[in-house]
Amino acid sequence: MLRFAGIQMKVAMEKLQNLQRASELVSQAAKGGARLVSLPECFNSPYGTQYFAENAEAIPTGDTSQHLIKLAKENSIYLIGGSIPESCGNKLYNTSIVVDPSGNIIAKHRKVHLFDIDVPGKIRFQESEVLSPGNTLTVFDVDGLKVGVGICYDIRFPELAHLMKLKGAQFMVYPGAFNMTTGPLYFELLTRARAVDNQVYCASIAPARDVNSTYVSWGHSVIVSPSGTIIDSAQEEEKIIFCDVNKSDIEDISSSIPTWKQKRSDIYQLNLVKNE
């Protein structure tokens, strides 16, 4: 059994303040017994196309990466670093790194599906105006448990989750900052859907709500079991949510409702075309 903690933290304008707050909350999560901890999307700086360039850092040499490495080592945990704006060459990405207890970066996921939406009268947001998409599927190992990572809008695409499942993922974690329009409609729904579709644990970890921010996060971080039941959740305020990931729960639901053995590969198939 492995204990997971998802940190719903409030994101300030100042990067140093965010890193300090992340340190406090990660330490609390580790003291609560967590072996795997996730921060939310864009935890080190405000979320918005106008903020990405000025807050972007190289990985692993940037201040945030180095801070995450330090936190993982100090707390003897595996740490999913939510996501940060990454600079690489002349491109920017929305990127999550995973650090092991020895301080090694064991995975890096660049957001594959950029958040480009236009809901008339409510919200328009175009990540592609500033960011480039990633091209990789991300699954890593924590003490024998296979964990897949996506970022926010990635959760809307069941194909990505399906491919992570095929790579052995038993738990999927999505740091994600859904907003006040899409959050109430889809945040919990999509988390439960990906858990049920793939018969895995699934967590969506959001920033806490700040009504004075230019982009207001819905909050409501949630962890869901392989059967689709909610294990723990937050409201809009800062909170650390926990769950104990038990492989036997995955095996039980997979054996009682064996959808993965019943797929009709003679009729339909899903293939990974590129992973670079």
Secondary structure, DSSP 8 states (H G I E B T S, - for coil): -EEEEEEE----S-HHHHHHHHHHHHHHHHHTT-SEEE--TTTTS--SHHHHHHH-B-TTTSHHHHHHHHHHHHHTSEEE---EEEEETTEEEEEEEEE-TTS-EEEEEE-SS--EEEETTTEEEEGGGT--------EEEETTEEEEE--GGGGG-HHHHHHHHHTT-SEEEEE---BTTHHHHHHHHHHHHHHHHHTSEEEEE-----TTSSS-B----EEE-TTS-EEEE--SS-EEEEEEE-HHHHHHHHHHS-GGGS--TTT---------
